[in-house]
Amino acid sequence: MKPIRSNELEFFNTIIEDKFRDRREALDTEINQEAQKMADKQLPSMAKQCKIDGELKALKEADKKYKDFLATKVIQEDKLFYTVRDLGNQIRSKLDRLGKARNWGEEFDCFDPKKDGVEYFENKLADCCYSEAFKTVKANHKLYNELRDRKTACRVILHTGSDINSTVTTLKSEMMKANIDLPVPNHLLQLSQ
């Protein structure tokens, strides 16, 4: 008697596994089809057999009411969203025009009705109000405007084309009127005091 070799053993093992797997899959398909037929016949009476037919009917009604409510809620939510969006767009449009006319330098196009509320515009208006107040105070501030005028005068002095001694002397005198010291040593330019 000749014993089975390892490669023959492996070959037959593979054939056995493949054949039994194919047969098992065919039987599983047959069982699945028969079970589906039986379940289709028994399904209409299954709730009654489990004694939950009343609860299932009540659940069906409650589920319908809930879904109707959700649909109504979505419609109401959309309606409110579009109202907020439209009002926000109106305000944005008006503020954009005013911002250009008043030179605010503020943008109003980032309003998002889902994230932002009225606070978005209130905060922007607060910034614009401060900007206008700052411009007004700045325009009416005597020392600030005098400083600007002194700076202009200093530039005019510098560009007159006079000799260095008279230019620096006049420039130093004009800057002293604004309480600004021009740190130029007198002996370097041989300036008289």
Secondary structure as a PSIPRED ss2 file (coil, helix, strand):
# PSIPRED VFORMAT (PSIPRED V4.0)

   1 M C   1.000  0.000  0.000
   2 K C   1.000  0.000  0.000
   3 P C   1.000  0.000  0.000
   4 I C   1.000  0.000  0.000
   5 R C   1.000  0.000  0.000
   6 S H   0.000  1.000  0.000
   7 N H   0.000  1.000  0.000
   8 E H   0.000  1.000  0.000
   9 L H   0.000  1.000  0.000
  10 E H   0.000  1.000  0.000
  11 F H   0.000  1.000  0.000
  12 F H   0.000  1.000  0.000
  13 N H   0.000  1.000  0.000
  14 T H   0.000  1.000  0.000
  15 I H   0.000  1.000  0.000
  16 I H   0.000  1.000  0.000
  17 E H   0.000  1.000  0.000
  18 D H   0.000  1.000  0.000
  19 K H   0.000  1.000  0.000
  20 F H   0.000  1.000  0.000
  21 R H   0.000  1.000  0.000
  22 D H   0.000  1.000  0.000
  23 R H   0.000  1.000  0.000
  24 R H   0.000  1.000  0.000
  25 E H   0.000  1.000  0.000
  26 A H   0.000  1.000  0.000
  27 L H   0.000  1.000  0.000
  28 D H   0.000  1.000  0.000
  29 T H   0.000  1.000  0.000
  30 E H   0.000  1.000  0.000
  31 I H   0.000  1.000  0.000
  32 N H   0.000  1.000  0.000
  33 Q H   0.000  1.000  0.000
  34 E H   0.000  1.000  0.000
  35 A H   0.000  1.000  0.000
  36 Q H   0.000  1.000  0.000
  37 K H   0.000  1.000  0.000
  38 M H   0.000  1.000  0.000
  39 A H   0.000  1.000  0.000
  40 D H   0.000  1.000  0.000
  41 K H   0.000  1.000  0.000
  42 Q H   0.000  1.000  0.000
  43 L H   0.000  1.000  0.000
  44 P H   0.000  1.000  0.000
  45 S H   0.000  1.000  0.000
  46 M H   0.000  1.000  0.000
  47 A H   0.000  1.000  0.000
  48 K H   0.000  1.000  0.000
  49 Q H   0.000  1.000  0.000
  50 C C   1.000  0.000  0.000
  51 K C   1.000  0.000  0.000
  52 I C   1.000  0.000  0.000
  53 D H   0.000  1.000  0.000
  54 G H   0.000  1.000  0.000
  55 E H   0.000  1.000  0.000
  56 L H   0.000  1.000  0.000
  57 K H   0.000  1.000  0.000
  58 A H   0.000  1.000  0.000
  59 L H   0.000  1.000  0.000
  60 K H   0.000  1.000  0.000
  61 E H   0.000  1.000  0.000
  62 A H   0.000  1.000  0.000
  63 D H   0.000  1.000  0.000
  64 K H   0.000  1.000  0.000
  65 K H   0.000  1.000  0.000
  66 Y H   0.000  1.000  0.000
  67 K H   0.000  1.000  0.000
  68 D H   0.000  1.000  0.000
  69 F H   0.000  1.000  0.000
  70 L H   0.000  1.000  0.000
  71 A H   0.000  1.000  0.000
  72 T H   0.000  1.000  0.000
  73 K H   0.000  1.000  0.000
  74 V H   0.000  1.000  0.000
  75 I H   0.000  1.000  0.000
  76 Q H   0.000  1.000  0.000
  77 E H   0.000  1.000  0.000
  78 D H   0.000  1.000  0.000
  79 K H   0.000  1.000  0.000
  80 L H   0.000  1.000  0.000
  81 F H   0.000  1.000  0.000
  82 Y H   0.000  1.000  0.000
  83 T H   0.000  1.000  0.000
  84 V H   0.000  1.000  0.000
  85 R H   0.000  1.000  0.000
  86 D H   0.000  1.000  0.000
  87 L H   0.000  1.000  0.000
  88 G H   0.000  1.000  0.000
  89 N H   0.000  1.000  0.000
  90 Q H   0.000  1.000  0.000
  91 I H   0.000  1.000  0.000
  92 R H   0.000  1.000  0.000
  93 S H   0.000  1.000  0.000
  94 K H   0.000  1.000  0.000
  95 L H   0.000  1.000  0.000
  96 D H   0.000  1.000  0.000
  97 R H   0.000  1.000  0.000
  98 L H   0.000  1.000  0.000
  99 G H   0.000  1.000  0.000
 100 K H   0.000  1.000  0.000
 101 A H   0.000  1.000  0.000
 102 R H   0.000  1.000  0.000
 103 N C   1.000  0.000  0.000
 104 W C   1.000  0.000  0.000
 105 G C   1.000  0.000  0.000
 106 E C   1.000  0.000  0.000
 107 E C   1.000  0.000  0.000
 108 F C   1.000  0.000  0.000
 109 D C   1.000  0.000  0.000
 110 C C   1.000  0.000  0.000
 111 F C   1.000  0.000  0.000
 112 D C   1.000  0.000  0.000
 113 P C   1.000  0.000  0.000
 114 K C   1.000  0.000  0.000
 115 K C   1.000  0.000  0.000
 116 D C   1.000  0.000  0.000
 117 G C   1.000  0.000  0.000
 118 V H   0.000  1.000  0.000
 119 E H   0.000  1.000  0.000
 120 Y H   0.000  1.000  0.000
 121 F H   0.000  1.000  0.000
 122 E H   0.000  1.000  0.000
 123 N H   0.000  1.000  0.000
 124 K H   0.000  1.000  0.000
 125 L H   0.000  1.000  0.000
 126 A H   0.000  1.000  0.000
 127 D H   0.000  1.000  0.000
 128 C H   0.000  1.000  0.000
 129 C H   0.000  1.000  0.000
 130 Y H   0.000  1.000  0.000
 131 S H   0.000  1.000  0.000
 132 E H   0.000  1.000  0.000
 133 A H   0.000  1.000  0.000
 134 F H   0.000  1.000  0.000
 135 K H   0.000  1.000  0.000
 136 T H   0.000  1.000  0.000
 137 V H   0.000  1.000  0.000
 138 K H   0.000  1.000  0.000
 139 A H   0.000  1.000  0.000
 140 N H   0.000  1.000  0.000
 141 H C   1.000  0.000  0.000
 142 K H   0.000  1.000  0.000
 143 L H   0.000  1.000  0.000
 144 Y H   0.000  1.000  0.000
 145 N H   0.000  1.000  0.000
 146 E H   0.000  1.000  0.000
 147 L H   0.000  1.000  0.000
 148 R H   0.000  1.000  0.000
 149 D H   0.000  1.000  0.000
 150 R H   0.000  1.000  0.000
 151 K H   0.000  1.000  0.000
 152 T H   0.000  1.000  0.000
 153 A H   0.000  1.000  0.000
 154 C H   0.000  1.000  0.000
 155 R H   0.000  1.000  0.000
 156 V H   0.000  1.000  0.000
 157 I H   0.000  1.000  0.000
 158 L H   0.000  1.000  0.000
 159 H C   1.000  0.000  0.000
 160 T C   1.000  0.000  0.000
 161 G C   1.000  0.000  0.000
 162 S C   1.000  0.000  0.000
 163 D C   1.000  0.000  0.000
 164 I H   0.000  1.000  0.000
 165 N H   0.000  1.000  0.000
 166 S H   0.000  1.000  0.000
 167 T H   0.000  1.000  0.000
 168 V H   0.000  1.000  0.000
 169 T H   0.000  1.000  0.000
 170 T H   0.000  1.000  0.000
 171 L H   0.000  1.000  0.000
 172 K H   0.000  1.000  0.000
 173 S H   0.000  1.000  0.000
 174 E H   0.000  1.000  0.000
 175 M H   0.000  1.000  0.000
 176 M H   0.000  1.000  0.000
 177 K H   0.000  1.000  0.000
 178 A C   1.000  0.000  0.000
 179 N C   1.000  0.000  0.000
 180 I C   1.000  0.000  0.000
 181 D C   1.000  0.000  0.000
 182 L C   1.000  0.000  0.000
 183 P C   1.000  0.000  0.000
 184 V C   1.000  0.000  0.000
 185 P C   1.000  0.000  0.000
 186 N H   0.000  1.000  0.000
 187 H H   0.000  1.000  0.000
 188 L H   0.000  1.000  0.000
 189 L H   0.000  1.000  0.000
 190 Q C   1.000  0.000  0.000
 191 L C   1.000  0.000  0.000
 192 S C   1.000  0.000  0.000
 193 Q C   1.000  0.000  0.000
